[in-house]
Amino acid sequence: MGVRPRDGPEDDPGREDGRVIGAIAAGLRDAEPAAVPGRLCAVAVALLPVDGASVSLRGDGMPVHLGASGPRAARLAQLQATLGDGPCHHVLEAGAPVLARDLADAGCADRWPVFAQQAIGAGVRAVYGLPLGSGPVCVGTLDLYRDTPGGLTDGQLRVARLVAGVMTVALVDLPYDLQGDEPWLSGLAADHDRVHQAVGMIMAQLGVGADEALARLRADAFAHDRTALEVALDVVAHRRRFDTP
């Protein structure tokens, strides 16, 4: 792997694409279906001038985190899901890339005030979100994180789109786990299922609807500097109730 794309007038896009596809193929060699999202995130980090990557699937109420290149990238994906805000959400709404060159800029701070602050606190200065699919058929996002501000060149953005395209195909064309009869995404989406279970329990505890219960869950997570998943796991395990002080 480790094939960083060159960018310049002398480059042959076709040959560059071939090198990138070769790196993707090497990164996915012998991968079980459930490992594909994480492997592709690692490939993206190897190919591009970024320090982390995560992939999320469009979900009911919250994006479903599927994989990441490492713990920090996974945490940032969970942070966006918890806040209900950030580049990932704008990509899902628009079905188009969102390229935040510097989260410290006033434009980013105004657009995602809490996420920008939290991401900068984690050492991230730039985020590039790419749709998996486009427009009404956007099924998720590939989010790339960088520790220094700056943008992607046209060649680098082309590489990022190639990785996102392969990710999209993987999500659509790998319906079953090779080890059994269950859909291959079922294990990856288990955490999301816990969030839905917790939302149902909060609805019962407070007598509120699903949207209000999810908002309460997110607010509690934010107030205690946790992710929605962490709070949800406490709710499901009966360590946290919302109908008591």
C-alpha positions in Angstrom: 0.0 0.0 0.0 1.5 3.5 0.8 0.9 4.8 -2.7 0.4 8.5 -2.3 -0.9 10.1 -5.5 1.2 12.6 -7.3 -0.6 15.7 -8.6 0.6 17.7 -11.5 0.1 18.3 -15.2 2.5 15.5 -16.1 0.4 12.8 -14.4 -1.7 10.3 -16.4 -5.1 10.1 -14.6 -5.7 6.6 -16.0 -2.3 5.3 -14.8 -2.8 7.0 -11.4 -6.2 5.3 -11.1 -4.6 2.0 -11.9 -2.1 2.4 -9.1 -4.8 3.4 -6.7 -7.1 0.5 -7.6 -4.1 -1.8 -7.1 -3.5 -0.4 -3.6 -7.2 -0.9 -2.8 -7.1 -4.5 -4.1 -4.0 -5.2 -2.0 -5.6 -3.7 1.1 -8.8 -5.8 0.7 -7.0 -9.1 -0.1 -8.4 -11.9 2.0 -10.7 -9.5 3.9 -14.0 -10.9 5.3 -17.0 -8.8 4.3 -17.3 -7.2 7.8 -13.7 -6.1 7.7 -14.0 -4.3 4.4 -15.1 -0.8 5.8 -12.2 -0.7 8.2 -9.7 -2.0 5.6 -10.8 0.7 3.1 -10.4 3.4 5.8 -6.8 2.2 6.3 -6.3 2.3 2.5 -7.6 5.9 2.4 -5.1 6.9 5.1 -2.2 5.2 3.2 -3.2 6.8 -0.1 -4.0 10.4 1.0 -2.4 13.1 3.2 -4.8 12.4 6.0 -4.4 11.0 9.5 -7.6 9.2 10.0 -10.8 7.9 8.2 -14.2 6.6 9.2 -17.2 5.3 7.3 -20.8 5.6 8.4 -24.1 4.4 6.9 -27.2 6.4 6.7 -29.4 5.4 9.6 -32.8 6.1 11.1 -32.2 9.1 13.4 -28.4 8.6 13.6 -25.7 7.5 11.2 -24.5 3.9 11.7 -20.7 3.8 12.3 -19.3 0.9 10.3 -15.5 1.2 10.6 -12.5 3.5 11.1 -8.7 3.5 10.6 -8.2 3.9 14.4 -9.7 4.8 17.8 -9.6 8.6 17.3 -11.3 8.4 13.9 -13.9 6.1 15.4 -14.4 8.6 18.3 -14.9 11.5 15.9 -17.5 9.5 13.9 -19.4 8.8 17.2 -19.1 12.4 18.1 -20.8 13.5 14.9 -23.6 10.9 15.6 -23.9 12.1 19.2 -24.2 15.8 18.2 -26.4 15.3 15.2 -24.1 17.7 13.5 -20.8 17.9 11.6 -19.6 17.4 8.0 -21.0 13.8 7.9 -24.6 15.1 8.4 -24.2 17.8 5.7 -22.9 15.2 3.3 -25.9 13.0 3.9 -28.3 15.9 3.4 -26.7 17.2 0.2 -25.3 14.0 -1.3 -22.2 16.0 -2.2 -18.7 16.4 -0.7 -18.1 18.7 2.2 -14.4 19.9 2.4 -13.6 21.7 5.6 -10.0 23.0 5.1 -9.6 24.4 8.6 -12.0 23.8 11.4 -10.6 26.9 13.2 -11.9 29.2 10.4 -14.9 31.3 11.3 -17.0 29.6 8.6 -16.5 26.1 10.1 -16.9 27.4 13.6 -20.2 29.0 12.7 -21.4 26.0 10.8 -20.5 23.3 13.3 -19.6 25.2 16.5 -19.6 22.3 18.9 -18.1 19.7 16.6 -15.4 22.0 15.4 -14.4 22.8 19.0 -14.4 19.1 20.0 -12.5 18.0 16.9 -9.8 20.7 17.3 -9.5 19.6 20.9 -8.8 16.1 19.6 -6.0 17.5 17.4 -8.0 17.5 14.1 -7.9 20.6 12.0 -9.4 19.5 8.6 -12.3 17.2 7.7 -13.2 16.0 4.2 -16.6 14.2 3.9 -17.5 12.3 0.8 -20.8 10.7 -0.1 -21.2 7.0 -0.7 -23.4 7.4 -3.7 -24.9 10.8 -4.6 -28.0 12.8 -4.2 -31.1 10.8 -3.2 -29.1 7.5 -3.4 -26.4 8.6 -0.9 -26.2 5.6 1.4 -23.5 6.9 3.8 -20.3 8.9 4.1 -16.5 8.4 4.1 -15.0 11.0 6.4 -11.3 11.9 6.3 -9.5 13.7 9.2 -6.3 15.6 9.1 -4.2 17.1 11.9 -3.1 20.1 9.9 -5.2 22.6 8.0 -5.3 22.5 4.2 -7.3 21.2 1.3 -7.0 18.3 -1.1 -5.6 18.7 -4.6 -7.7 17.7 -7.6 -5.7 14.5 -7.8 -6.1 13.7 -4.2 -9.9 14.4 -4.3 -10.0 12.0 -7.3 -8.4 9.3 -5.2 -10.7 9.9 -2.3 -13.7 9.6 -4.7 -12.3 6.3 -5.9 -12.1 4.9 -2.4 -15.6 6.1 -1.7 -16.8 4.5 -4.8 -15.3 1.1 -3.9 -16.9 1.6 -0.4 -20.3 2.2 -1.9 -20.0 -0.9 -4.1 -19.0 -2.9 -1.0 -22.0 -1.7 1.0 -24.4 -2.6 -1.8 -22.9 -5.8 -3.1 -21.8 -7.7 0.0 -25.1 -8.7 1.5 -24.1 -11.8 3.4 -21.5 -12.8 5.9 -19.2 -15.5 4.5 -19.4 -17.3 7.9 -23.2 -17.7 8.0 -26.6 -16.7 6.9 -26.8 -13.3 8.6 -26.4 -10.1 6.6 -22.8 -9.0 6.8 -23.7 -5.6 8.2 -25.7 -7.0 11.1 -22.6 -7.3 13.3 -21.3 -3.9 12.4 -24.6 -2.3 13.2 -25.0 -3.9 16.6 -24.0 -0.7 18.4 -26.6 1.2 16.5 -29.2 -1.3 17.6 -28.2 -0.6 21.2 -28.9 3.1 20.6 -32.3 2.2 19.3 -33.0 -0.1 22.2 -32.0 2.7 24.6 -34.2 5.2 22.8 -37.1 2.8 23.3 -36.4 2.4 27.0 -36.2 6.2 27.4 -39.5 6.6 25.6 -41.1 4.2 28.1 -39.4 5.9 31.1 -40.4 9.5 30.1 -43.6 8.9 28.1 -42.2 10.8 25.1 -41.8 10.1 21.4 -38.7 8.7 19.6 -37.4 12.1 18.5 -37.6 13.5 22.0 -36.0 10.4 23.5 -33.1 10.5 21.1 -32.6 14.2 21.8 -32.5 13.5 25.5 -29.9 10.8 25.0 -27.8 13.1 22.9 -28.1 15.9 25.4 -27.1 13.7 28.3 -24.1 12.4 26.3 -23.0 15.9 25.5 -23.4 17.2 29.0 -21.2 14.4 30.4 -18.6 14.5 27.6 -19.6 11.0 26.4 -20.9 9.6 23.1 -24.5 8.6 22.5 -23.4 5.0 22.3 -21.7 5.1 25.7 -24.8 6.5 27.3 -27.0 4.0 25.4 -25.0 1.1 26.7 -25.6 2.3 30.3 -29.3 2.6 29.6 -29.6 -0.9 28.2 -27.6 -2.3 31.1 -29.9 -0.4 33.6 -27.0 1.7 34.9 -28.7 4.9 33.7 -32.4 5.9 33.9 -33.9 9.1 32.6 -37.0 9.2 34.9 -34.9 9.7 38.1 -32.6 12.5 39.1 
